[in-house]
Amino acid sequence: MTAAQSDLVGAAFEMALAAHGRQTDRAGQLYIGHVARVTARLDNPRDQVVALLHDVVEDTDVTLDEIAARFGEGVAHSVGCLTHPENEALEDYIARVASDDCAVRVKLADLDDNDDDARLALLPEETRVRLKEKYRRSRVLLEQARG
């Protein structure tokens, strides 16, 4: 990784940390841990930047315009593909993810972390079963969309 790439990854981490702040996941753990684990599953610096930012638009006040201004239109586009508005059907969301190779790689890493049995074991059984099915369905839809 070049110094410039390292600087971008660092800046993305700083933005993600500031944006997610003290947010917690369903198990009460700091949400930035999920973001860091997703990022650690990826080798490419651009993918890592997108992974660090993959939930900031969806879950915080950060906008795609702010991401584009700091990290470029390409990164903002990939983050936009990964942003899932509440009222959007899963099929439509996954089709958008599938349209961007970087978004696909980040989404697969995201699903791997979300579907980790150790993480899911911290949740009530009903929630765990519901989420396992959601993650399974997301993978199937993504495979279908990618052809």
C-alpha positions as CSV (number, residue, x, y, z in Angstrom):
1,M,0.0,0.0,0.0
2,T,1.4,3.4,-1.0
3,A,1.5,6.3,1.5
4,A,-1.3,8.0,-0.4
5,Q,-3.5,4.9,-0.2
6,S,-2.7,4.6,3.5
7,D,-3.6,8.2,4.1
8,L,-7.0,7.6,2.4
9,V,-7.7,4.5,4.4
10,G,-6.8,6.4,7.6
11,A,-9.0,9.3,6.6
12,A,-11.9,6.9,5.9
13,F,-11.4,5.3,9.3
14,E,-11.4,8.8,11.0
15,M,-14.6,9.7,9.2
16,A,-16.3,6.3,10.1
17,L,-15.2,6.6,13.7
18,A,-16.5,10.2,14.0
19,A,-19.7,9.3,12.2
20,H,-20.5,6.1,14.1
21,G,-19.2,7.5,17.4
22,R,-20.8,5.6,20.3
23,Q,-23.3,3.7,18.1
24,T,-23.8,0.1,19.1
25,D,-24.9,-3.0,17.3
26,R,-27.8,-5.3,18.2
27,A,-25.6,-7.0,20.8
28,G,-24.6,-3.7,22.5
29,Q,-21.0,-3.7,21.1
30,L,-19.5,-0.6,19.5
31,Y,-20.6,-0.5,15.9
32,I,-17.1,0.6,14.7
33,G,-16.0,-2.9,15.5
34,H,-18.2,-4.3,12.7
35,V,-16.8,-1.7,10.3
36,A,-13.2,-2.6,11.2
37,R,-13.8,-6.3,10.9
38,V,-15.5,-5.9,7.4
39,T,-12.5,-3.8,6.4
40,A,-10.0,-6.3,7.6
41,R,-11.5,-8.9,5.3
42,L,-10.4,-6.9,2.2
43,D,-7.0,-6.4,0.7
44,N,-7.5,-3.6,-1.8
45,P,-7.1,-0.1,-0.3
46,R,-10.1,1.3,-2.3
47,D,-12.2,-1.6,-1.1
48,Q,-11.1,-0.8,2.4
49,V,-12.1,2.8,2.1
50,V,-15.5,1.8,0.9
51,A,-15.8,-0.8,3.7
52,L,-15.0,1.8,6.3
53,L,-17.7,4.0,4.9
54,H,-20.2,1.4,3.9
55,D,-22.8,2.3,6.6
56,V,-22.1,6.0,7.2
57,V,-24.8,7.3,4.8
58,E,-27.3,4.7,5.9
59,D,-26.8,5.1,9.6
60,T,-25.5,8.7,10.2
61,D,-25.7,12.2,9.0
62,V,-22.8,11.9,6.5
63,T,-23.9,12.4,2.9
64,L,-22.7,11.0,-0.4
65,D,-21.6,14.5,-1.4
66,E,-19.3,14.7,1.6
67,I,-17.8,11.3,0.7
68,A,-17.4,12.4,-2.9
69,A,-15.7,15.6,-1.8
70,R,-13.2,13.8,0.4
71,F,-12.7,10.4,-1.4
72,G,-13.9,11.0,-5.0
73,E,-17.0,10.1,-7.0
74,G,-16.0,6.4,-7.5
75,V,-15.9,5.8,-3.7
76,A,-19.1,7.7,-3.3
77,H,-20.8,5.7,-6.0
78,S,-19.8,2.4,-4.3
79,V,-20.9,3.6,-0.9
80,G,-24.2,4.7,-2.5
81,C,-24.7,1.2,-4.0
82,L,-24.2,-0.2,-0.5
83,T,-26.7,2.3,1.1
84,H,-30.0,0.5,1.8
85,P,-32.9,2.9,2.5
86,E,-35.5,1.4,4.9
87,N,-38.4,1.5,2.4
88,E,-36.4,-0.2,-0.5
89,A,-37.1,-3.9,-1.3
90,L,-34.1,-6.2,-0.6
91,E,-34.2,-7.3,-4.3
92,D,-33.8,-3.7,-5.5
93,Y,-31.0,-3.1,-3.0
94,I,-29.1,-6.2,-4.0
95,A,-29.4,-5.5,-7.7
96,R,-27.8,-2.1,-7.1
97,V,-25.0,-3.7,-5.0
98,A,-24.4,-6.2,-7.9
99,S,-23.9,-3.4,-10.4
100,D,-20.6,-2.3,-8.7
101,D,-17.7,-4.8,-8.3
102,C,-16.3,-3.0,-5.3
103,A,-19.7,-2.9,-3.6
104,V,-20.1,-6.7,-4.2
105,R,-16.7,-7.4,-2.5
106,V,-17.6,-5.1,0.5
107,K,-21.1,-6.6,0.7
108,L,-19.8,-10.1,0.8
109,A,-17.4,-9.1,3.6
110,D,-20.2,-7.4,5.4
111,L,-22.4,-10.5,5.1
112,D,-19.5,-12.7,6.3
113,D,-19.2,-10.5,9.5
114,N,-22.9,-10.2,10.1
115,D,-23.4,-13.9,9.6
116,D,-20.6,-14.9,12.0
117,D,-21.9,-17.5,14.5
118,A,-20.0,-15.9,17.4
119,R,-21.7,-12.5,16.8
120,L,-25.1,-14.1,16.2
121,A,-24.8,-16.1,19.4
122,L,-25.0,-12.9,21.4
123,L,-28.6,-12.2,20.1
124,P,-31.9,-13.7,21.1
125,E,-32.8,-16.8,19.2
126,E,-35.7,-15.2,17.3
127,T,-33.5,-12.4,16.1
128,R,-30.7,-14.8,15.2
129,V,-33.0,-17.0,13.1
130,R,-34.5,-13.9,11.3
131,L,-31.1,-12.5,10.5
132,K,-29.6,-15.8,9.4
133,E,-32.4,-16.1,6.9
134,K,-32.0,-12.4,5.7
135,Y,-28.2,-12.9,5.2
136,R,-28.8,-16.2,3.3
137,R,-31.4,-14.6,1.1
138,S,-29.1,-11.6,0.4
139,R,-26.3,-14.0,-0.7
140,V,-28.7,-15.9,-3.0
141,L,-30.0,-12.7,-4.5
142,L,-26.5,-11.4,-5.0
143,E,-25.4,-14.6,-6.7
144,Q,-28.5,-14.4,-9.0
145,A,-27.9,-10.8,-9.8
146,R,-24.3,-11.4,-10.7
147,G,-25.3,-14.2,-13.0
